[in-house]
Amino acid sequence: MAWFRRRPKTAPTPSNRPTKKDVEVATAHLRNFVTTRVGVEMYVEPQTSVTPTTAVLIAATGEWTRRRVSGPQAAGDLARELGIPVYDVQQTGYPGRMREWTSHQRKQQQG
């Protein structure tokens, strides 16, 4: 029967590795965030089976941004270059000001 001759359809698996262009764009965004905000800290999120390693920058106000990076070492190197503290989010968690800022933004958008 034809049922057994069919091959299962498999979706192509996207690469978790950012391209050189992706890294350049993300790095430029992160640099801009640091230079235009006060009290910025970096939190590194580990790679998972679904997402690559990401860096979350959080300002003193709680405003935050997230971009993927090549790996934890690259995130640490960038944080040292920018002169900001870097933390492993699995060890420290996220600061409360991040949740407060996000909650405030949602309330503003709703009305």
CORCORWO-V357076 format. One record per pair of residues at least 6 apart in sequence whose ideal C-beta (glycine too) atoms are under 8 Angstrom apart, sorted by the first residue. I is the first residue (numbers start at 1). J is the second residue. If there is no record, write none. Layout:
# CORCORWO-V357076
((I/J) (I/J))
This chain:
# CORCORWO-V357076
((16/47) (16/51) (16/52) (17/52) (17/70) (18/26) (18/52) (18/68) (18/69) (18/70) (22/68) (23/69) (23/70) (23/74) (26/67) (26/68) (26/69) (27/78) (29/65) (29/67) (30/55) (30/57) (30/65) (30/67) (30/78) (30/82) (31/82) (33/40) (33/57) (33/59) (33/65) (34/40) (34/57) (34/82) (34/84) (37/57) (37/59) (37/60) (37/61) (37/63) (38/59) (38/60) (38/61) (39/59) (39/60) (39/61) (40/57) (40/58) (40/59) (40/60) (40/82) (40/84) (41/57) (41/58) (41/84) (41/85) (41/86) (41/87) (41/95) (42/55) (42/56) (42/57) (42/58) (42/75) (42/78) (42/79) (42/84) (42/85) (42/86) (42/87) (43/55) (43/56) (43/57) (43/58) (43/86) (43/87) (43/88) (43/89) (43/92) (43/94) (44/53) (44/54) (44/55) (44/56) (44/69) (44/72) (44/75) (44/76) (44/86) (44/87) (44/88) (44/89) (45/51) (45/53) (45/54) (45/55) (45/56) (45/66) (45/89) (46/53) (46/72) (46/88) (46/89) (46/90) (47/53) (47/71) (51/68) (52/68) (52/69) (53/68) (53/69) (53/70) (53/71) (53/72) (53/74) (53/75) (54/66) (54/67) (54/68) (54/69) (55/66) (55/67) (55/68) (55/69) (55/75) (55/78) (55/79) (56/64) (56/65) (56/66) (56/89) (56/94) (56/98) (57/64) (57/65) (57/66) (57/84) (58/64) (58/94) (58/95) (58/97) (58/98) (60/97) (61/97) (61/101) (62/95) (62/97) (62/98) (62/99) (62/100) (62/101) (62/102) (62/104) (63/101) (64/98) (64/101) (64/102) (69/75) (69/78) (72/88) (75/86) (76/86) (79/85) (79/86) (80/86))
